[in-house]
Amino acid sequence: MQETMRSKKSFFNKALFISDIKKQVVLSIGLLLAFILVVLIPGFLGSYDPRVIESIMWFLNPVPIAILAVIYAVISFSYMYKNTASHMLHALPVSREAHFISHYLAGLIMLIITVLACACLVVIKSDLFQGIAMGGILTAMVEVVFFYSLAVFAVMVCGNSAIALATYIVLNFLWLFINVIMSMINYFILWHPIVTHHGINDIFGLATEPGLDAMFPIIYFLRHINANSFTSTLIMLIPAVILTIISLILYKHRRIEKTGELVAFPWCAVVCRVMFTVCFAGVITGIVLFFAGTSGPGIVTGGATLYITLYLTLIIGGAIGFIISEMLLQKTIRIFSGKKVPFIQGLIPICLIGIYIGLMGCGVIGEELIPSADDTKQVVVYYDSGDAPLVISGDATKEKAIDICRDLADDEEIKKNNTNPNMYNQSHYINIEICSNSRGAVFLGIHANDEMNNRILNSLIALKDSGDTTDNIINSITG
């Protein structure tokens, strides 16, 4: 009986699957040998210490798995970036669904085998099959499925492998980039000579709202997912399935003519312009603010100068990013000589960022310099005598303490004196720690002379409450 090709209605093609497996076997063997020679053997040469095993199991960390995922995804769908191979494969009597599922499964299975093989070598060598080994392997399998699905999605929306890799990196680390840039802007907008706060006066602090990291994978896995939280890890299979379905839909509607292009769909061009505009605006602004911050607080003390600097760097950086994206999309440096350039797509995100910064500067949005009494767990006052601190945690006294802290932060004489280097030689230093429920600790550090010291401490003494404070600090203050 003569063998015939599968029907177009088939959702899997064995020949395509085996062809992909053969291409990726060499890669998997190479990675396995590299793991043995570079990681496993040196790690076990001198010791069977569990700490050595734990460090080796770092291979199952989301970072290396994310890197392997994009490599296997690009190889599985590499034909999509070559005109000849793309036209030839899509000319076969094989449905788009069969193409996608066959290539998708080949890459995923080889990636799972590679990671499992490396993990099993650690388990066998260490004679362990519990704790970090078992938990790490199970978590790693979820990470493999998720990051591979994300990588395939990046491959589907891009027309060449380099842009697919860049898109994949952006999807994973955009949250970190946004955090750093917004923390730097917070640093300058909310800079204060007395008040310090993680994410405000810490120029590299990460100050975005908790929970936003769930939008950006590697950061989320690193912060929240580990071998002891496998149930929460399983939840990440849901977005993995969603990404896979979206990728299949995109593959079915992807035009062969887009092979080798920067983006595979018209709407991706809009996203490309916006992302280049925002990222370059952030990078240029971040560089300028970094050098301004390292050279001292001079720029931050002048409100008008700060906002002019912010808006200029946003406009200049955004313009550079938009022009680069347009040159890549049009494949020419003469972007203004042809069709109409959609400037509005770059202008809108810059305007939105500018409005956001303006609202932040006006105090309409963003964090308060001093947290509210409701958000405060307790206020702790440290005095330079070295005695036990004054602890204020009662509702009534806590509210009064916050009011005093706000008055101190607004006191022009205190702010002026604390920017004077000579004040550091004064004999008194008061450090007030406000323990916030939502954003960590806020500190007021005040260098004071005798007169200022007495004025501040008299206000704090008025908060004395038998349920909140220790008497020895009061005694040392009053003598």
N, C-alpha and C positions, 0 to 999 in steps of 0.2 A: 504494500500500500504506500502510495507516494505521500511524503510528509509535506504539509502545507504550513504557511505562516499563520500566526494567531490572528483572530478577528480584530478589527479596529475597536471593538467594544471591550477588549480585554483591559484590565486595570494593572496588569503586571506583565513584563516581558523578561523572560529568563535569560535570553541572549544578552540583552543590555546589562542586566544585573551582573552576570558572570564576567562580562567585559570590564565593568567598573571594578569588581572585586580583584581581578588580576592586576589592574593598574595600581591598586592601593595596597596590595600585599607587600610589595617591595618597600613602600613607605613605612608600613607598620613594622616590618622586620627591622628596618633601619632604626626606627625610634626605640624599639625594644632593646636592641643591642646598645644603643647610646645610653639608655637608662641603666642597663647592667654595668657598663664600663665607667660611666661618669658619676652615677648616683649610688647604685646598690653596692658594688664592690668596695669603693672607698668608705662607705658608711659602716660596713660590717667588718672591715679589716681588723680594727682594734678592739671592738666591744660589742656586746649584745645588750647594751644599756637601752631600756625602753625609750629614753629620750632620743636615742639615735633612730629608733623605729619611727617615733613621732615626727622627727625632722624629715625622714625619707617619705613618710606618708604625705608630706607637703605636696608631693606630686599630684595628689588627689585634690589639691586646693583648686578653687574655681579659676584662678589665673592661668595655670598651664592647660587646664581643660578647655578654657575659652580659646586659647591660642590654637590648640589642636583642632577644635571644632571648626574654626574658619578655614584651616588648611584642608581638611577633608571635604568641607562643603564646596570650596572653590574647585578642588580636583574633580569631585563628582559631577559638577555642572560646567566643567571647563570648556566643553564644546560650544556653549552658548556665547563664548567670547571669540570664536573663530568662524568666519563666514562660511568657509568650505565645509567644515565639520557640522555646523549648525544646519545648513541647507541639506546636507546629505542625510543626517539622522532624521530630520523632520520630514524628509521625503519618503521614509519608510512607512508601510501601512500599519503604523502603531499610533494609538491615540495619545493625545497630550497627557492624559491621566496616567497611562502606562509608562510614558517617558519619565514623568516626574516621580512616581512612586518607585520605579525601578532604581533610578539614580539616587533618590533620597535614601532608600533602605540600604543600598550598597555602602554609601558613605557612613551612615549611622552604625551599621553592624560592624564595620571595620574599626570605627572609632571606639565602640564599646569593647571589642575584642582587645584592642591595643591597651586601653586603660585597665581592663580586667587582668590582662596578662602581667602588667607591671605591678598591680596591687597584689596579685596572687604570689608573685615572687617574694614580695616583702613578707606576706603571711607565712609562706613555707619556710623561708630563711629564719624568721623570728620565732617559729613554733607558736604563733598566736593566731587565734581566730575569733577574738572577742574584743570589746573595748574599741579603741581607736581604729583598729584594722577593719573590723566588720562594719562599724558605724560609718567609717570613712568611705568604704566601698559602696555601701548603699546610697549614701549622700552623693557620691561621685557619679553614680548612674543617672540620678535625676539631673545633676549638673550637665552631664553629657547630652542628654536629650534636650534640655532647655537651650544650651548654648549652640548646639548644632542647628536647632530650629531657628534660632535668631540669626545665625550665620547664613542659612539658606534664604531667609527673608531678605537679608542684605544683598545676597547674590541675585535674587529675582528683580530687585528694583534698579540694579545698576547694569550698565552695558559693558563694563570691562572689570577685570579682576582687581586692579589697583584701587579703583573707586569703590568697589565692593568692600575691600579691606578697610578703607578709610571710613566708609559708612558704618561698618561693624564696630570700629573703635569708637566712633562718635556715639553710637547707641549705648555703648557700655560706660563711657566716661563723661558724657555730657553733664551729668549731675555734679561730678567732682569739679568740672570746669566752671559751671555756674556758681557753685558754692564758693570757690576761691575768689572769683571776680566779685561776686556780691559781698563777700566778707571784706574785701579790700575797699569797696565803695562804702560799706557800713563803717569801716574804720575811719574814713575821712569825714563822712557826714556826721557821725556821732562821736568823733574824737573829743575827749574832755581831759583837762589837765589833772583832774582828781579821780574820776570814775574810770575803772577798767572793767572789761567784761570779755569773756571768751567769745570771739567772733566780732567784737567791736574794736577794742584796742589791741587785739591779737590779729595782726595783719594776715596771717595764714590760717586763721580760725575758720571753721565750717559752721555757718550760722543760719542755714536755711531751716525751715520748719521740719520737725521730726516726721518721718513717714514718706517724705518725697523721694528718699533713696530707693523705695520700692519700684520707682519708675525706671531705674537704671541698674541693670542686672549685676555686674561684677561687684559694685559697691554694696548692693543688697545682700548678695551671697556672703561676702566677706564680713559684713556686720551682723547678720542675723541667722545665718544658716551654718550648722555644724553637725558633727556626728551625734550630738545629744538632742537634736531637734528634727528628727527625721520626719515627724508628722507634718511640721510646718514646711519642710523641704518638699514633701509630696505636692503641696499646693502649687508649687512652681511648674508642675506638669500641666496645669490648666492653661497658663499663657503659652506653654510650648505647643500644645495641641492647637490653640487658636492661631498661633504664628504659622504652623504647618498648613492649616486650612487656607489661610490668607495667601501663603506662598503658592499653593496649588492653583488657586483662582488667578493669581497674577501670571503664573506660568501658562495657563490656558489662554490668556488674552495678550500675552507678550508677542510682539511682532518680530519676525526674523530679521527684518530690515534694521532693527535697533542694535543688532550685534556690533560690538565695538564702540557704540556710542557712550557718552558719559552717563546718561540715564536711559532707562528702558520704557518709561511712560511720560506723557506730557506733564502730568501733575508733579512728577518727581523733579522736573526742572524748576518749578516754583519752590519746592522744598529746598533744592540745592542753592538757589539764590538767597533764600532766607537764612539758611544755615551758614553759608559763607559770610554773609553780611554780619550776622550776629557774632559769629566766632571771631572774625577779624576785629570787629569793634571791641569785643571783650579783651582780646589779646593786646591790642594797642593801648587800650585804657589801662589794663593791668600793668603793662610795662611802665607806662608813665607814672602811675600811682606808686608802683614799687620803688622807683628811683626817688620819687618825691618823699615817700615814707622813710627811706633809709637815710635821706639827707636831713631829716628833722621835721618838726611839725609846722614849719613856716607856712606851707601852702594851705594847711588845714585850718589855720586860725583866721584866714580871710574868706568869708562865705562866698562873696562874689567871685573871687579868684578860683575857688574850688569848683563852682558850678560852670564857669566858663571853660575851665580845663576839662571837666568831665564831658561837657557837650561837644567841645571841639574834637577830643580824642574819639568819641563815639562816632561823630560824623566822618572824620578822616579814616578811621579804621573800617567803618562800615562801607565807605565808598571803595576802599581798596579791595575788600572782600567781594563786593558786588561785581566790580570790574573783572576780577580774576575768575569768578564763577561764570560770567558772561563769555569771557574768552575761551574757557573750557567748553562751554555749551555750543558756542558757534565755531569752535576750532579755528579761530583767527584772532589776531590782536587788533584788527580793524573792526571793532564792534560797533562803531558809530557811523560806519559808511554804508551799512546795509539796511536791514529791516529795523523797525522801531524797537527800541530797547525798553523793556518794561521796568522803568525806574521805580514805579510805585511799589513793586514787590520787595525792593530793598529799603525804600523810604518808610513804609509802614512799621516794620519791626524796630527801626531806630527811633521813630517817634514814640512808639509804645514804651521802649526802654527809657527814653527821656522823660516821659510823663511819670513813669514809675519812680524814677530818681527824684523828680520834683515833689511828688507826693510823700516820698520817704523823708525828704529834707524838711517838708512842712509838718511832719509828724502825723500826717493823715493815716499812713500805713507804716508797717515796720514795728520794731521793738521800742518800748520806752527805755529811756536812759536808766531810770530807776524803776524796778518792778513795782506793781501795786501791792498793797497790804494783803489782799486775798491770795496773791500768787507767791507770797513770802512765807517760808516755813519758820524762819527765825532770823534775828539780827544779832550778830556777835561783834562786840567791840573789844579790840586788842589795844592795850595801852603800853607805852614804852617802859613801864616799871617792871614788866616781866611777870606780874602777878596773874592769877587766873582771870580769864576774860569775863566781860559782862555779857550775859546771854539773855536776849529778850524774845520771848515766844508767845506771850499772852496776846489775845486778840486786840485788846484796848491799847496796851503799851506798844504792840507791834505796829499798829497804825500810826501812833505818835512818832515812833522811831523812823518810819518811812517818810513822814512829813519833815522831820529834822534832816534826814539825808538829802531830801530834795532841796531844802533851804541851803544846806551846805554846798550842794552841787551848783546852785545858782549864785552863791555869794561871790561877788566880783573881787573882793579883797583876797579871799582864800585862793581863787583861781589865779590871780595875779602873783601872789606870793609863791604858789606851787610851780609856776613857770620860771621862777627866779632861782638859778643854781645856788645862790648863797643860802637859800632857805634849807638846803640839805644839810647844812652844818649846824642848824638849830638843834636844841636839845630834846625836842618833843616830836614824837611821831604817833599819830592815831590811825589805826587801820580798822575800818568798819566793813564787815563781811555780811552781805545780804544774801541769804540762802534761798534762791528762787525754786519753786516747785517745777517750773517748766523749762528753765534755761540755765541751770547751774548757778554759780556764784557770781555776784557783782561786788566789786571792792571799791571802797572810797579810801584812798591813801592820802593823808594830810600831814605835811610838815608844818609845824606850828612853833611860833615863839611863845613866850610865857603868857602874854595877853590873849593871844588867839587861842592858845591851849585852854586857858581857864574859861573862856567864853564858850567853847565847844563842849567842854566837859560839864559845865553847869547845865547845859541843855540835856545832856545824857543822864546826869544825876536825877533830873526831874522824872525820869522814866523808871526809877527804882521801884521794883515790885517784888515782894517776898517770894512769889511763885516763879519768878523768871530769872532772878539774878543771884550772883554770889556776892556776899558782903565785902570780901577782902578787896575787890577792885574799887568799890566805893570808898572804903577806908583809905586805900592808898592814894586815891585821887584827892580826897578831902584832907588827908593828913590827920 
